[in-house]
Amino acid sequence: GNSVTQMEGPVTLSEEAFLTINCTYTATGYPSLFWYVQYPGEGLQLLLKATKADDKGSNKGFEATYRKETTSFHLEKGSVQVSDSAVYFCALRRLGNNNDMRFGAGTRLTVKP
Amino acid sequence: DSGVTQTPKHLITATGQRVTLRCSPRSGDLSVYWYQQSLDQGLQFLIQYYNGEERAKGNILERFSAQQFPDLHSELNLSSLELGDSALYFCASSALVGGGYTFGSGTRLTVV
């Protein structure tokens, strides 16, 4: 079945450090891939997405590239800020209205000043 | 404001009771999804409705039920509540085939 595996947290970084959160997926067909972010006390917000192989999603300094050959969609940011502290979820969704989104377990990131 | 409205934001109730959580999807979205988020942060898919019809079921307990009304708002009913049902319950909506979801801010349910 379709599933997502992301690196376990928590991840603690100092401000301005480089961030990588690994995400790999298993799916039949060609799913769309997403990263969502959940700030404390809030719901999930779409951070970025990619809909086909080699697409790069980017937003707020975060990037992720859809790698079909390695079935991966790793999240990266060159210089994290304290305000990036949140839980990050990788997700996939196949085409079709009946296909619910499958989420990874989430990775908690804490950025210290 | 994401456009998905969930009420109430917080709910405290006793074991054995029944509660109803409400969700209004983003304007134009026909699909509504319900998720449960436990304290260890995992998101569990409960159920999906599309234009009033149930389309997919996840690990939803028999004590839980949901429906989507003609105006597209949805309600999640939780009955015979147990302490372990304490969690955040999120509603999300979507429009595009294969597109992303828009999440509400959730209802925090505490069962005491």
Chai-1 contact restraints between the chains, C-beta under 6 A:
chainA,res_idxA,chainB,res_idxB,connection_type,confidence,min_distance_angstrom,max_distance_angstrom,comment,restraint_id
A,S32,B,G98,contact,1.0,0.0,6.0,A-B,restraint_1
A,F34,B,G100,contact,1.0,0.0,6.0,A-B,restraint_2
A,E42,B,S105,contact,1.0,0.0,6.0,A-B,restraint_3
A,G43,B,F90,contact,1.0,0.0,6.0,A-B,restraint_4
A,G43,B,F103,contact,1.0,0.0,6.0,A-B,restraint_5
A,G43,B,G104,contact,1.0,0.0,6.0,A-B,restraint_6
A,G43,B,S105,contact,1.0,0.0,6.0,A-B,restraint_7
A,G43,B,G106,contact,1.0,0.0,6.0,A-B,restraint_8
A,L44,B,F103,contact,1.0,0.0,6.0,A-B,restraint_9
A,L46,B,G100,contact,1.0,0.0,6.0,A-B,restraint_10
A,K49,B,G100,contact,1.0,0.0,6.0,A-B,restraint_11
A,V87,B,Q41,contact,1.0,0.0,6.0,A-B,restraint_12
A,R93,B,G98,contact,1.0,0.0,6.0,A-B,restraint_13
A,L95,B,V97,contact,1.0,0.0,6.0,A-B,restraint_14
A,L95,B,G98,contact,1.0,0.0,6.0,A-B,restraint_15
A,N97,B,Y50,contact,1.0,0.0,6.0,A-B,restraint_16
A,N97,B,V97,contact,1.0,0.0,6.0,A-B,restraint_17
A,N98,B,R55,contact,1.0,0.0,6.0,A-B,restraint_18
A,N98,B,A56,contact,1.0,0.0,6.0,A-B,restraint_19
A,D100,B,F45,contact,1.0,0.0,6.0,A-B,restraint_20
A,D100,B,Q48,contact,1.0,0.0,6.0,A-B,restraint_21
A,D100,B,A56,contact,1.0,0.0,6.0,A-B,restraint_22
A,M101,B,Y101,contact,1.0,0.0,6.0,A-B,restraint_23
A,F103,B,L43,contact,1.0,0.0,6.0,A-B,restraint_24
A,A105,B,G42,contact,1.0,0.0,6.0,A-B,restraint_25
A,G106,B,Q41,contact,1.0,0.0,6.0,A-B,restraint_26
